[in-house]
Amino acid sequence: MPRRTATMLASTLVSIALLCAGVFIPVPYTEMSPGPTVNTLGAAGGEPVLRISGRKTYPTTGHLNMTTVRVTGADYRMNVVEAVYGWLAHDNVVVPHETLYPDGKTEEQSTQENAEEFTQSQESAKVAALEQLKIPVKTRVVVSTVVKDTPSENKLHAGDVIRAVDGTPVKEPGDVAKLVVKHKPGEDVVFTIVPAKAAAAAEKAGREPEDTEKVRITTVKATDGDRAIVGIQAGIDHTFPFTIDINLADVGGPSAGLMFALGIVDKITPQDLTGGKFVAGTGTIDVKGKVGPIGGIEMKLVGARNAGAEYFLTPSDNCAAAASDIPDGLTLVKVNTIADATKSLAKIKAGDTAGLPTCASS
């Protein structure tokens, strides 16, 4: 065999071997790419994303799209070829696997955590929207979770309304722990509660729950210290003056909070926030209307622009990263609060875009 032919054959075999190795050798990376966007003013899966009853609603126009990011699953093992392709692709990002799935978190655990964050974001969005419109929302301290194999198991239940501890009224979740730790482990603490079923029935009937029960629980020593505990986590539940349902499947995490809140405001007020414009955005939101940063901003910008968005409501803490690579035709609008967002939407609707607070790269 001529030397040149042998050299070419050897090179080809080496290339094939390297390609095979690249296909079969896993690497500890995960890929993120633009996900679908959903108009919170419209429908998804044939159902309205926002369904409001017990309150007059108004027609809306345009778009207020929440945005998403696709990620490879926790159990998926990317190979070398896929990682290189992802690094070279402009719209995708390849990150270390532990960035999205820290501490060996399984896909099931990640899905559950994202679902819980999504549920909480919906609750915060409802409160923030009504607070923005000066519509009162009642709050109450509830049992959020009951830890298995602790004194509270089978005595307190998630959703029980906590009125008092040892006769002292509670107004914030932190009040519960403060009153419990006044005891020594082994001492009894008395909870005054409205059982979850009674509280739910009263809320459905549109009245405040009144019938209370006293539950005596013997404290135990915490595993990480000498303080007394009963094995619950207290939280806040809200009672809304009308029903707001958010219907969106296969979405997780807290980043749609801002867009849900704006969608609610648009539907229950007559002014029409967008004036027919296509606006997308992202951002967590708390009950006071403060907008927080999110992950995957670069992919969300691409997904929004691909869907047709002209403006993107961007959390201020994400502005620098977002402005480093802005898709053509997309204007990034900086927001810190839901009030900022509604003011900017008014400018967009009026065509006063020169006065918009935009993102600039650092």
C-alpha positions in Angstrom: 0.0 0.0 0.0 1.4 3.4 -1.0 2.6 5.5 2.0 0.1 8.4 1.1 -2.8 6.0 1.0 -1.8 4.4 4.3 -1.5 7.9 5.9 -5.0 8.9 4.6 -6.5 5.6 5.8 -4.9 6.0 9.2 -6.1 9.6 9.5 -9.6 8.5 8.5 -9.6 5.8 11.1 -8.4 8.2 13.8 -11.1 10.7 12.9 -13.7 8.0 13.1 -12.4 6.8 16.4 -12.4 10.4 17.8 -16.0 10.9 16.5 -17.1 7.7 18.1 -15.5 8.7 21.3 -17.1 12.1 21.1 -20.5 10.5 20.7 -20.2 7.9 23.5 -18.1 9.8 26.1 -20.4 11.8 28.5 -19.4 15.2 29.8 -20.7 17.0 32.9 -22.6 19.7 31.1 -26.2 20.8 30.5 -27.6 22.8 27.7 -30.0 25.7 27.9 -32.0 27.0 24.9 -34.9 29.4 24.1 -38.2 28.0 25.2 -41.8 28.8 24.2 -43.5 32.1 25.1 -47.1 32.4 26.2 -49.3 35.4 26.1 -50.8 35.9 29.6 -53.7 37.8 28.0 -54.5 34.8 25.7 -55.0 31.1 25.9 -52.8 28.0 26.2 -53.9 24.5 25.5 -57.4 25.9 24.5 -57.9 27.5 28.0 -57.5 31.1 29.0 -54.2 31.6 30.9 -56.0 34.0 33.3 -59.5 33.2 34.3 -61.1 35.8 36.6 -64.6 35.5 38.2 -66.5 37.6 40.7 -65.0 40.8 39.3 -65.7 42.7 36.1 -63.1 42.2 33.4 -62.3 44.2 30.3 -61.2 43.4 26.7 -57.4 43.4 26.2 -55.3 43.7 23.1 -51.7 43.0 22.2 -49.4 40.7 24.1 -47.9 40.4 27.6 -45.8 37.3 27.0 -44.1 35.3 29.7 -40.9 33.6 28.5 -39.2 30.3 29.2 -36.0 28.4 28.9 -35.6 24.8 27.8 -32.9 22.8 29.7 -31.7 19.2 29.3 -32.9 16.9 32.1 -30.9 16.1 35.2 -30.5 12.5 34.1 -29.5 13.3 30.6 -25.7 13.0 29.9 -24.5 15.2 27.1 -21.7 13.9 25.0 -18.6 15.8 23.6 -20.1 16.4 20.2 -23.3 17.8 21.7 -21.3 20.0 24.0 -19.2 21.4 21.2 -22.2 22.0 19.0 -24.0 23.8 21.9 -20.9 26.0 22.6 -20.8 27.0 18.9 -24.6 27.6 18.6 -25.4 31.3 19.1 -28.8 30.8 20.7 -27.8 28.0 23.1 -25.7 28.0 26.3 -23.8 25.1 27.7 -23.2 25.2 31.4 -21.8 22.8 34.0 -24.4 20.3 35.1 -24.1 21.3 38.7 -25.1 24.8 37.9 -28.7 23.7 37.2 -28.7 20.5 39.3 -26.6 21.2 42.4 -25.8 18.6 45.1 -26.8 15.7 42.9 -30.4 16.9 42.7 -32.6 14.4 40.7 -34.9 15.4 37.9 -37.9 14.6 40.0 -36.6 16.8 42.9 -35.9 19.6 40.4 -39.4 19.3 38.9 -41.0 19.4 42.3 -39.0 22.4 43.4 -39.8 24.2 40.2 -43.5 23.4 40.6 -43.5 24.8 44.1 -41.8 28.0 43.0 -44.2 28.4 40.1 -47.2 28.1 42.5 -45.7 30.6 44.9 -45.0 33.0 42.0 -48.7 32.8 41.0 -49.7 33.7 44.5 -47.3 36.6 44.7 -48.4 37.9 41.3 -52.0 38.0 42.4 -51.2 39.9 45.5 -48.8 42.3 43.7 -51.5 43.0 41.0 -54.2 43.8 43.5 -51.8 45.8 45.7 -50.9 47.9 42.6 -54.6 48.6 42.1 -55.2 49.4 45.8 -57.6 46.4 46.2 -57.4 45.0 49.7 -56.1 41.4 50.2 -56.5 39.7 53.5 -53.6 37.6 54.9 -53.4 35.0 57.5 -50.7 32.9 59.1 -51.0 29.2 58.2 -49.2 25.9 58.7 -47.2 25.6 55.5 -45.6 22.2 56.0 -45.6 19.6 58.7 -42.3 17.7 59.1 -42.7 13.9 59.2 -42.0 12.1 62.5 -42.2 15.3 64.6 -44.7 16.1 67.4 -47.0 18.1 65.0 -47.6 15.1 62.7 -51.3 14.2 62.7 -52.0 17.1 65.1 -51.5 20.1 62.8 -52.0 20.0 59.0 -50.9 22.1 56.0 -53.5 24.8 55.6 -54.5 25.1 59.3 -54.9 28.8 60.2 -52.8 29.7 63.2 -54.6 32.3 65.3 -52.4 32.2 68.4 -49.7 30.4 70.2 -50.1 30.1 74.0 -52.9 32.6 73.7 -50.7 35.3 72.1 -52.1 36.3 68.7 -49.7 35.8 65.7 -49.5 38.3 62.8 -46.4 37.0 60.9 -45.0 33.5 60.3 -42.0 34.5 62.3 -44.1 35.1 65.4 -44.8 31.3 65.6 -41.2 30.3 66.0 -40.5 33.1 68.4 -43.3 31.9 70.7 -42.3 28.2 70.4 -38.7 28.7 71.3 -39.7 30.4 74.6 -40.3 26.9 75.8 -37.7 24.3 76.8 -37.7 21.0 74.9 -40.3 18.7 76.5 -42.7 21.5 77.5 -46.2 21.9 76.0 -47.2 24.6 73.6 -50.8 25.4 72.8 -51.8 26.4 69.2 -55.2 28.1 68.6 -56.1 27.1 65.0 -58.8 27.0 62.4 -58.6 23.6 60.8 -57.7 23.7 57.1 -61.1 22.3 55.9 -63.1 24.8 58.0 -60.9 27.6 56.7 -61.4 26.5 53.1 -65.1 26.2 53.5 -65.4 29.7 55.0 -63.3 31.2 52.2 -65.5 29.5 49.6 -68.6 31.0 51.4 -67.0 34.4 51.3 -66.7 34.8 55.1 -63.9 34.8 57.7 -63.4 31.5 59.5 -64.5 31.8 63.1 -64.6 28.3 64.8 -61.2 27.6 66.5 -59.7 24.6 68.2 -56.8 24.4 70.7 -54.1 21.9 70.0 -51.6 21.0 72.6 -48.2 19.8 71.4 -45.1 18.7 73.3 -41.9 20.3 72.0 -38.7 18.4 71.3 -35.1 19.5 70.9 -34.0 20.6 67.5 -31.4 18.4 65.8 -29.1 21.4 65.1 -29.3 23.0 68.5 -30.9 23.2 72.0 -34.0 25.1 71.0 -37.5 23.7 71.2 -39.4 22.9 68.1 -42.8 21.3 67.2 -42.0 20.4 63.5 -43.9 22.8 61.4 -43.1 25.7 59.0 -45.4 28.6 59.1 -46.3 30.7 56.1 -48.7 33.3 54.8 -52.0 32.5 53.0 -54.0 35.2 51.2 -57.7 35.6 50.8 -58.7 37.3 47.6 -61.9 39.3 47.1 -62.6 37.5 43.9 -61.3 34.4 42.1 -58.1 34.5 40.0 -57.1 31.2 38.3 -53.8 30.9 36.4 -53.9 27.9 34.0 -50.6 27.0 32.5 -49.1 23.4 32.4 -45.6 22.2 32.0 -44.0 25.4 33.3 -42.0 25.8 36.5 -39.9 28.3 38.4 -40.7 31.8 39.7 -39.7 33.9 36.6 -43.2 34.5 35.2 -44.4 36.4 38.2 -44.2 39.9 36.7 -46.0 39.0 33.5 -48.8 37.2 35.4 -49.2 40.3 37.6 -49.4 42.6 34.6 -51.9 40.3 32.9 -54.2 40.4 35.9 -53.9 44.2 36.1 -54.8 44.5 32.4 -57.8 42.3 32.6 -59.5 44.0 35.6 -58.9 47.6 34.5 -60.3 49.4 31.5 -57.2 51.2 30.2 -55.7 48.4 28.0 -52.0 48.3 29.0 -50.4 47.5 25.7 -52.5 49.4 23.2 -52.0 46.4 20.9 -48.2 46.2 21.1 -46.3 43.0 21.5 -44.5 43.1 24.8 -42.7 40.2 26.4 -40.8 40.0 29.7 -39.6 38.1 32.7 -38.9 38.6 36.4 -39.8 37.2 39.8 -42.2 39.4 41.8 -42.9 39.6 45.5 -46.1 40.6 47.2 -45.0 44.2 47.4 -44.5 44.3 43.6 -40.7 44.3 43.6 -39.2 42.6 40.5 -36.3 40.2 41.0 -33.7 38.7 38.6 -33.9 35.4 36.8 -31.7 33.0 35.0 -31.3 32.3 31.3 -32.0 35.9 30.2 -30.1 35.6 26.9 -32.3 32.6 25.8 -35.5 34.4 26.9 -34.6 37.4 24.7 -34.2 35.2 21.7 -37.4 33.3 22.4 -39.3 36.6 22.8 -37.9 38.1 19.6 -38.6 34.9 17.6 -42.2 35.0 18.8 -42.5 38.6 17.5 -41.9 40.8 20.6 -40.8 44.4 20.1 -40.3 45.2 23.8 -38.9 43.2 26.6 -39.5 44.0 30.3 -36.1 43.2 31.9 -35.4 43.1 35.7 -32.8 45.7 36.4 -30.4 43.2 37.9 -30.4 41.3 34.5 -29.9 44.4 32.4 -26.1 44.3 31.9 -26.1 40.6 30.8 -29.2 41.1 28.6 -27.7 44.2 26.9 -24.5 42.4 26.0 -26.3 40.7 23.1 -29.7 42.2 22.2 -31.6 40.5 19.3 -32.2 42.9 16.4 -35.5 44.8 16.7 -36.0 44.2 20.5 -36.0 47.0 23.0 -35.0 46.1 26.5 -37.0 48.1 29.1 -35.6 48.1 32.6 -38.0 47.5 35.5 -37.6 47.4 39.3 -41.2 47.1 40.3 -44.7 46.4 38.8 -45.3 50.2 39.0 -42.2 50.7 36.8 -43.6 48.2 34.3 -47.1 49.8 34.1 -45.5 53.3 33.6 -43.3 51.9 30.8 -46.3 50.2 29.2 -48.2 53.5 29.2 -45.2 55.1 27.3 -45.1 52.2 24.8 -48.9 52.5 24.2 -48.5 56.2 23.7 -45.5 55.8 21.4 -43.3 57.8 23.8 -40.5 55.3 23.5 -37.8 58.0 23.8 -38.6 58.2 27.5 -38.3 54.5 28.2 -35.8 53.4 30.8 -33.7 51.0 28.7 -30.9 48.5 29.5 -27.3 49.4 28.6 -24.3 47.1 28.6 -21.8 47.8 31.3 
